[in-house]
Amino acid sequence: MIGSSAVWTRCVQQVNSCYEAGEWLALAGESGTGKLTLLRAIHQLHDPTRSFRNLEPPEPSDVDAWLAALDDAVSTPGAMVVLEHADRLDEQTAELVADQLLERGSDDDDPTQRGRVAITVTSTDLAPNALVLAFARTIEVPPLRHHVDDLPDLVPHLLSQLVGEDRLTVSSRAMAQLRRLNWPGNVTQLRRLLSEVVKRRHSGVIEIGDLPPEARTAGHRVLTPIEALERDAIVQALLDNAQRPAAAARALGMSRATIYRKFHHYGISLPLAH
């Protein structure tokens, strides 16, 4: 639950209030925003000794066994059961789950005598299925770009998980560069980026030069693996050629017009931070 920005604090408070009231929790947000992590943290805050279980959507051939496992998990007093990616369930399975949960919830309104239930939803632009509609309301988990003010707290926290406490710090210029990014992959992308950094720097101060090529761009979406490789190659060619587009294009075997189109496509602007 790292972060103190208004938008993040409000989200945490809403989730915490629902948990304390024993209400079912429905969290929606982009991939990588930390929905499951937030639910786990809230549960550990209140019931650290109670079971926490997350279930992925079942394969079509496993629905019956999956429903039985769900019923068993929800019947555990004080447990927390999270159904991830509820928006990926087909309509028939969503209706079965909703009916099962509603029946279980009507048996005993005391959450200490049954498990709490939460769902996560990623595709918020899709029409909600029967399971999502079974929840009274949905709490939005904000994307990282809406609370970049939390980066000075979040980055040291993630670094401590990766390399240990206080071994690495981030310079003000490097942190400013991180704040300029759009983070389409949210906290998951940030953790992956820091994982790349710590492969090369294990202690001391992280400077802009330690950041990987993706930190030199401002893309608005998550790239495919092939696109990420091409973007990284362009950024590295620019760094190797004094940030001269023509020289970088020659090194990559592409025309100057093509490399400028790639700049626009990948959100690469000159001069690169260095």
Secondary structure, DSSP 4 states (H G I P E B T S, - for coil): -----HHHHHHHHHHHHHHHTT--EEEE--TTS-HHHHHHHHHHHH-TTS-EEEEPPPPGGGHHHHHHHHHHHHTSTT-EEEETTGGGS-HHHHHHHHHHHHHHHHH---GGGS-EEEEEES-TTSPP-HHHHTSS--EEPPPGGG-GGGHHHHHHHHHHHHH-TTSEEE-HHHHHHHHHS--TTHHHHHHHHHHHHHHH--SEEE-GGGS-GGGGB--SSPPPHHHHHHHHHHHHHHHHTTT-HHHHHHHHT--HHHHHHHHHHHTB-SSPP-
